[in-house]
Structures are given as C-alpha cells and as structure tokens.
Amino acid sequence: MIVLQMGPYPPPHGGVQTNLVAIRKYLLDQGIPSPVINLTRFRRQEEEGVFYPKTALGVIRLLLQLNYDLIHLHVGGNLSLRHAGVMLLCSWIPGKKTVFTFHSGGYPSSEAGRSAKLRTFRGWALRRMDGIIAVNRELVELFERFGVAKERIRLIAPHAIEIGAAATALPEPIAGFYRDHDPVLVTVSGLEPEYDLPLQIEAIGRLRPSLPRIGLAIVGGGSQHAAIRQLIDGKPYRQDLLLCGDIAHETALEAIRQASLFLRTTWYDGDSISVREALHMGIPVVATDNGMRPPGVHLVPKSDLEALCAAVETLLRQPAPRRDVAASGNENLDAVFRFYTDLAGERRGPAPRYTDDLEKAGGAGRGEGPAASNGSAVRASDTVNPESTGSSAV
C-alpha cells in the first residue's frame, strides 16, 4: 500500500501540518511509502517524496503521475468550495481510495457549519469520499447533516507529537527576552483575528502593576502581522511584548517549555495541538472555553479581559509542580492506519463499528471538569483551526 498525503506541509508548523507529518512518519517507519503534495502558498525546495506544485494544473499532473493506492486529504480552516473541488478531483482518480480529515473543530458552530445540509455542493463532495475522519463529535454530527453514511466516518483525535526531554537552546532575541522577563507567558497561534491577540496584549498592561517583569512571547505568523506590530509599538510597555514570528517547531516547543504559562484566547476554536503540547510538558494553560478543551486547561469566557487576568494571576500565585514530559503513544496513528487498511481491503477480520468507536471515545474534555479518555485513539478531541495553513495551490 502507498498512501498519498495532500495538505499543508511544514513550514510553518501548524496543527494540520503536525498531524500530517506524524502520519507520514508513522507510515515511513513501517516501510510504507507516503508521498506528499503540499497545497499551500509556502514553498521550499522539493525533497524526496514531497512535492510543491505552484498551480492547480501542477496538482492534477502529480495526481495522475504519482504511484499510490490511497489519497488522504487534510484541510483546516473553512470548508470552502475550493476544498470541495479538491475532494471531487481526488474522487475521480480511477482506482484510488480517498480519505478526508477536516481539522477545524470549531467549524460546526460557525455560520457556514450551521448551514450544513444534504443538498449542497459540499455535501456532494463529502459523500464522494470513501472515508472521513472526524476529530471531534461535533464534526461527526456535521458530516451526518451533509448526508455522509455513518459507516464511512471514524472519530479519531489528532496525534500529539512526541516531545523529547532534551532542551533546545532558544535563539536571540527570544533567549534575551526570556532572560529579561519573569514570568514569561507564551502563545502559539496564527496572527489572525480569531485568536484575539489584542486581548492578551491588553492583559499584559493590566498585569504589570502586580507583575512588573511579566512578558508575553507571541509565536506564529499570519495576515495580521503588521496590525499586531503596530498595536505593540503603540503600547508604553512594548518592551514586554515579543513577536517571534514563524519559528522552527523544536524552537516553539522550547519556548513553551521555558514559559511560566501558555495562553490560548480565541473567538472560535477547538483544542489545538499547541494546547496539548503545553499540557504534555506540564505547563499551565489558560484558554477560552469552547466546550471541547482537554482536561487540565483553565477556562475563561471569550474576550473577557478581567477573567483572563484573574486566571493568570491565580495560576502564577499558586503554580503547580512541573511534571516530567509524558510519553506519547501512537494509538491515534494506529487508528488512522487501521482505517487505511480497512478501505484498501488489506485488513483481515471485521472493521470496528462506528458506534463502538464512539463508545470508546467518551466525551470531549471540559477543562477542569471530569477527565476525558486522554490519549485515546478515538477520543473526541481536536486540532481546530490550523495555526498557519496558508492559501491553497488549488
């Protein structure tokens, strides 16, 4: 079996990219070829098995020329007509199976998500897929509203990358910023409106009287870079705010590891991989309550400055002891691979029933509420909107 991955490939290292890379590495480690077609505007020199077409025609040419048995298409953000067109294109390649993962866990609650119904172009495209992976229960329900048969849906959480215990040196000016500030708060997200970064910037100003050395490191890039830069430059405490830009994933992990607290404020969201990475390293997390955060997250209402400041002060006054970096299992990747083999007809025995998967998954995490089945291959967790997926080549 050869599995073709299609979607955003690093750089940058957003949630969708991390999931795609983890699946590919899992396959390669088992001797299963897994070429990649990158579908974003971000380009780098082509390496073995990773292709960066510049146009839609280039994508079509690769789909017709490459050798593979199954296509796995990864999409984050909105489920656009362009994405539906790519799904249809993949479904028309003769003799190939198709799997689609939609990583935007907050989409079902959006206006476009609420309009999901059977007789739509998006619904038609989704029903053409041989298999669909939902990263949370809300997406399962969304796909059902689009008319996708239950037996074609698997509820599988995104894979949280394994994080090594070895430290990586932070580059300048990030290292200097961390030396000069204590505590350091860090956020990893796209510089996009939905991540509500002005709220975090304002919170630093509110917290400075009681925490005069506090700093906020903002990791990521996006369309709002110039606007956020202008906002920071206009603050009298601009020296306490650092725009790190898009940095290597290992560096971003080290920035999280050395921080006192991780922030995730959003207008709409699921629980991102960066949230899970912070929890994985034992870093306290304050995040907007979206109804699907994993256990251990300290929840605050959307766009609530007072609640955000209070949560930060509480956690910094009563810091929990740092945990050792936890081991990261491959249960989620095993579940994806089983789905591949079921569709390809290479697996012996009956495939797991859809209802069985849901029963194993349990409920989505609710912050400090009852624990969900953390680490389960089919739990209702979520990658959400990718931190930075870029615009598609198609």
Secondary structure, DSSP 4 states (H G I P E B T S, - for coil): --EEEEE--SSS--HHHHHHHHHHHHHHHTT----EEE-SS-----BTTEE--SSHHHHHHHHHHS--SEEEEEE-S---HHHHHHHHHHHTSTT-EEEEEE--TTGGGSHHHHT--SSSHHHHHHHT-SEEEESSHHHHHHHHHTT--GGGEEE-PPPPPP--SS--PPPTTHHHHHHH-SSEEEEE--SSGGG-HHHHHHHHHHHTTT-TT-EEEEE---TTHHHHHHHHHTSTTGGGEEEEES--HHHHHHHHHT-SEEEE--SS----HHHHHHHHTT--EEEE--S-PPTTPEEE-TT-HHHHHHHHHHHHHSPPPPPPPPP---HHHHHHHHHHHHHHT---SPPPPHHHHHHHH-PPP-TTSS---TT-TT-S----S-S-------
